[in-house]
Amino acid sequence: MKPLNPEQLVELVAPDDAVLNSALRKFEVAAPVLCREPGYCAELVSEGWMEPAQINWNGAPAFVITWHVTTDNGFWLDIAQSLGAGAPFDVLVHAVEQFARSKRCRYIRFLTLRRGLVPLAHQHGYKPEAVLLTKTL
């Protein structure tokens, strides 16, 4: 078996503040209903409700995720924001599943407003189990 080069590895690292803040701002624009108001997601991270991580692919930052583990040992992927590296969805799935396994989680849960992710998630064994209802006042 030929070992992988370091650039081929998918790695999970702590994001620096600039990368994290940029990703959270992008997410607020992409999913304003989930973020309440500007800075809300950053506030959740700073208060410790969500933990941030950065997924690198081919040696470059590819995604920023925020997550938490629930009392029933579920891995909840709160935010997954692409950083424009062109990484496929498979990279995100691989990294999140590897990370959740390392935390000994029983399941992974994530919410998406992107309809195109639903068939991709199905290909990786994910099943829809909830409906999100929102009303902007």
C-alpha positions in Angstrom: 0.0 0.0 0.0 1.4 3.4 -1.0 1.2 6.0 1.7 -0.6 9.3 1.0 1.3 12.5 0.6 0.5 15.2 3.3 -1.3 17.3 0.6 -3.7 14.4 0.0 -4.8 14.0 3.6 -8.0 15.4 4.9 -7.1 17.0 8.2 -9.1 18.7 11.0 -7.4 21.6 12.7 -8.4 24.6 14.8 -9.3 27.6 12.6 -7.6 30.9 13.2 -9.9 33.8 14.2 -9.8 35.4 10.7 -10.8 32.2 8.9 -13.5 31.4 11.5 -15.0 34.9 11.4 -15.0 35.0 7.6 -16.8 31.6 7.4 -19.4 32.7 10.0 -20.1 35.9 8.1 -20.6 33.8 4.9 -22.9 31.4 6.7 -25.0 34.3 8.0 -25.5 35.5 4.5 -26.3 32.0 3.2 -28.7 31.1 6.0 -30.1 34.2 7.6 -33.1 32.5 9.1 -30.8 30.2 11.2 -28.6 33.1 12.4 -31.2 35.5 13.8 -29.0 38.6 13.5 -25.4 39.4 12.3 -22.9 38.1 14.8 -25.2 35.5 16.4 -23.3 32.5 15.3 -20.0 34.0 16.4 -21.6 34.7 19.7 -22.6 31.0 20.1 -19.0 30.0 19.4 -17.6 32.5 21.9 -20.1 31.4 24.5 -19.1 27.7 24.0 -22.4 26.5 22.6 -20.6 25.3 19.4 -17.0 24.3 18.9 -15.3 25.3 15.7 -13.0 23.2 13.5 -11.4 23.7 10.1 -11.2 20.9 7.5 -8.2 21.1 5.2 -8.1 19.3 1.9 -5.1 19.0 -0.4 -3.2 21.2 2.1 -5.7 24.1 1.9 -8.6 25.2 4.1 -11.7 23.7 2.6 -14.5 24.0 5.2 -15.2 25.5 8.6 -17.6 23.5 10.8 -19.1 24.1 14.2 -20.4 21.2 16.2 -21.4 20.0 19.6 -22.1 16.6 21.2 -25.5 16.1 22.8 -26.4 14.4 26.1 -27.5 11.3 24.1 -24.1 11.2 22.5 -25.1 12.6 19.1 -22.8 14.7 17.0 -24.6 17.7 15.8 -23.1 19.5 12.9 -24.3 23.0 13.5 -22.6 24.9 10.6 -20.7 23.6 7.6 -19.3 26.5 5.5 -17.2 26.0 2.4 -14.1 28.1 2.1 -14.0 28.1 -1.7 -11.3 25.5 -2.1 -13.4 23.4 -4.5 -13.5 20.5 -2.1 -16.3 18.0 -2.9 -19.1 17.1 -0.4 -17.4 13.8 0.1 -14.5 15.5 1.9 -16.9 17.2 4.3 -18.7 13.9 5.0 -15.4 11.9 5.4 -14.0 14.4 7.9 -17.2 14.9 9.9 -17.8 11.1 10.2 -14.1 10.5 11.2 -14.4 13.3 13.8 -17.7 12.0 15.2 -16.3 8.5 15.5 -13.3 9.8 17.4 -15.8 11.4 19.8 -17.5 8.0 20.1 -20.8 9.5 18.9 -23.9 7.3 18.2 -25.2 9.4 15.3 -24.6 12.5 13.2 -27.3 15.1 12.8 -27.2 18.2 10.5 -29.7 20.6 9.1 -29.5 22.1 5.7 -31.3 24.7 3.7 -29.6 23.5 0.5 -31.9 21.1 -1.3 -29.0 19.9 -3.5 -27.3 18.4 -0.4 -30.2 16.0 0.3 -29.5 13.6 -2.5 -25.8 13.8 -1.9 -26.4 13.0 1.8 -28.7 10.1 0.8 -25.7 8.6 -1.1 -23.8 8.5 2.2 -26.5 6.8 4.2 -28.2 9.9 5.7 -32.0 9.9 6.1 -34.2 12.9 6.6 -36.0 12.7 10.0 -37.3 16.2 10.7 -39.0 19.2 9.1 -37.9 22.7 9.8 -40.6 25.3 9.9 -39.8 29.0 10.0 -41.8 32.2 10.0 -40.1 35.6 9.7 -41.9 38.3 11.7 
